[in-house]
């Protein structure tokens, strides 16, 4: 049976604020706490979170190659990053990932990617962290991929990649703006604002710096989510956009064996949440794909 390349991801907290990492342009020498193990072709990726009452709440894509389906899990950690509990908080018939968490006034929102559903849906916490309900008056004009919102210069901005073929999903950057998070949202007339496999698809939370707005983007030039390119946006308005790459973050050798990719950089106060990739060559994926195709129970591996 031939070997199959399988991407596996693992989440971690870097013990430094995201602005420090953006400024340094490297993860070398940073203290890291791994937040989960990866077993049997199940993984966690796309971590986003924030602190409340000395608890770090992390939301991430929980993926299983047995059904090739992503759900959103919540993990709670104490101040020493010891795991307190884990639960699935959002599951749909379609794949979910990239669960951006937004605090706006007294509300907490989640904005997960769900482009296979044909839409981008905003959710409001009705009983944090376990219960979420769709925001009924929310309407976004595109089924955006890895949508990354930020409040900047008095406007809400949403950076995303558009639906399309694999190349387009990994190499195009678009934007929209609104006066309120809940909209209405208006697409930037210059879309796509950027075409580049190495620095277009969003990969984390935008960071406001003295040099401009820094958007983590995925470098997919050699492999999907191979590294983070820091895109500094120096001119941003509803009719203007100017940006250039100002840095590049890759998984350091100390992450071994998780050194084949890095595709999320999201701030959470004194720590920064990341995910790192290793590539498995196990033939077990063939068995999962075959059994899913014929509808039989999965082997336990």
N, C-alpha and C positions, 0 to 999 in steps of 0.2 A: 504494500500500500504506500503510495507516494506521500511525502511530507507536505504539510500545509502550514503556511505562516499565519499565526494567530496573534493579534495584538491583545495584550493584557495590561491593565492599568492598576495603579495603586496610589492612594491619596496620602498626603503628608501635610504637616504644618511646619513651615519654616519659622524659626524664632526671631522674626524681624518684621517690622511694618513694611507694607508693600512699597511705600515711597523710598525706603532705604534700599530695597532690592532694585528698584527702577534706577535710582541714582548710581548704585554700584555697578549695575550691568552684569552681575554674575551671582551665582549661588555658591561659589567656591568658599569653603571655610565656614559656612553657616550651619548652626545647629538645627537638626531636623527631627521631628517626631512622626513616625509612620502611624497612620490612623487606622489602618485595617490590614488584614492579610488577604491574599487572593488564593482561592482554592477551586479546583475542579472547573476551570473555565468560567468562573463567576468573578466579576470585578466591580470596583467602584471607580468612578471618574467624575470629572466636572464638579469639583467641590466648591460650594459657596456657603458663607455663614456669617454669623455675628455673635457677639457676647450679650448675655442678659443674665443679671443676678449671678455673676461669676461662673456662668455656664456657657461653654462654647457650643453653639448649635450649628451643626454642619448638615447641609443638604447636598446630595450627590446622586448621580445616575447609578443605579444598581442594575447591572447587565448580566444576563446568563446566556451563554452560547447554545444552551439546550433549546431555548425557544426564540433566541435572537430578538429579545424584547427588553426594553429599558423601562425601569420604574424609578420613582424618586424615593430614596430612603433618607431618614433623619437620624443623625447620630449625635448624642449629647456627651460632652466631655467636661470634667472638672478643671480647675485652674492649673492642675499638673498634667492635663491632657490624658487623664485616665478615663477610659470609656465607661459611661454610666448606663447607656442603653441604646438600642437601635430598633427602628421600626420603619415599615413602609408607610408613607403618608400620602402618596398619590400614584395611582395606577389606572391606566386607560387601555382600551383595545389597541391603541397605537403606541409606538415607541416614544418615550419621554427621556429627555436628557437636559443638561445645562440649566439647572434650576436656580436662576439668579434670584437672590433675595433682596427686597427693596423696603426700606423703612421710609414712609412718607407720612408726616404728621403723626397721628396716633395709630395708623394702620401698618400692618406688615403684609407685603405682597410677595408672591412667587411668580416668576415668569419663565416657565420651562419651555424648552424647544419641543415642538410637536409637528414639524413640517409635514410629516406623512398624513396628518389629519386634514391638511389643507388650510390651516389657520394658525395664528399665534394667539394664545389665550392667557390673560392675566387672572391670577387667583388671589383672593384675600383670605387671610387667616381668620377663621371664626372661633377657633379654639386652639391656640398655638401650643405645640407645634404640629398637632396631629390632624386637625380638620381644616380643609381649605374649600372655598366655594368660588365658582367662576364669577368674575365681575361682569354683570349682565350688560352694562352699557359700554363695555370695552369693544373697540373695533380697530384693528390694525390692518392696513391695506395689503400686506404681504404675509405669507406663511414663512416668516423670517427664521433663518438658521443662526443659532448662537447669538440671539439678540442681546445686546449689552447696553443698558440704559445708564444715563448719567445726567444730573442736573448741572448745567454749565452756563454761566453768564445769563441767568434768568430764564433759560429755556431747558426743557427736557430734550435730550438727544438719544436716539436709538441707533446703534451701529449693528449691522447684521450682514450675513451673506444671503443671497436670494436662492430660492429653489431652482433647480436646473439639473444638468448632468453633473457627474462627479467632478469634472474639471471646474465648472462654474461654482459649485458649492465650496470649493477649496481655494478659489483664486479671485473672487469678486468681493469688494466691500461696498456696501450701500449704507445710506443713513436716512433717518426721518426725524422730524422735530415736532414738538407740541408745547403748549403753554402749561399744560397739566399732564401728570403721568397718565391719567385716565383718558387723555385725548381731548379733542380730535387730533390725529396724527397726519402730518403732511410729508410726502416723500420729497427728498432733496432732488431738485431738477438735474443735478449733475450725475445722478446714479447711472452706472456704477462709478463710484468715486475713485476706485483703484482696481487694477488688474495685476495681480502678482501672486504666484503660488507661495512665495516666501513671506508675504506680509499683508494679507488682506482679510482672511477669515478671523473674526474676533476670537480671543482666547482668554477672557477674564474681565475684571472690573477696570473701567477707565480710571485714570489717576490724574488729578489736577496738580500740576507742578508750575514752577515759575517760568519754565520754558514753553508751557502750553499743556494741552490735554494729551496724556500718553495713553494710547490704546494698546493693550497686549493683543497681538495677533499671532496666528499659527503659521509656522514655517512648514509647509507641506511639500517643499521642493524635492526632498529625497524620500520622505515617508510621511504618511498622514500624522499630523501632530508631532513632527520631529523636534521642534523647539519653539520658543517664543521670540518673536520679533517685536520690539518696542517701537510703535509708530507714534511719533510726536506730531500732533496736529497744531499747526501754528496759526491757521486762519480758518475760522468756522463760523458760518452764518447760513441762514436759509437759502442763500444764493451763492455761497462761496465755500471752497474747501482747499486747503493746502496742507500737505503732510510729508514727512520723510522718516525713514528708519533711523532711530537714534541708539539702538542697542539690541543685543541678542542674548537670550538666556537659554542655556542647554543644561541637561541633566549632568552633573559632575560625576567623575569616576567614583566618588565615594557612595553614590547611589546604587552601585552594582548589586544585582543584575538589572536594576531598573534604569537603564541608560539609553534606551532606544528612542525615547521621545519625552516631550514635556509640552502639554497643550492647554493648561489652565493656570492662571496667576490671578488669584482673587484676594483682596484685602479683608482682614478680619481683626481690626484693631492692632494689638501688639504682635500678631502672627500673620503670616500669609499662607493661604491654602494653595496647594499645587497638586498635580498628579503626574506620575512618571510611568513610562511604558517599558515593558520587556516583550520580546517576541518569542512565542513558543513554536516549536517545530513538531509537536506531538501529533500523531495521526488520529488522535481521538476525535478531532473535529469532524472527520469523515463519518464516524459512527453517529455523532449527534445529527449531522445534516441528513444522513440516510434515514435514521429513525424518525426524524421530524417529517420527512417527505412521505413516508409510508404510514405515519400516524400511530406508531407502536410506542410502548413505554420506553423511556430512556434507560440505558445502562447506568449503573452507579460507578462512577470513576472518581 
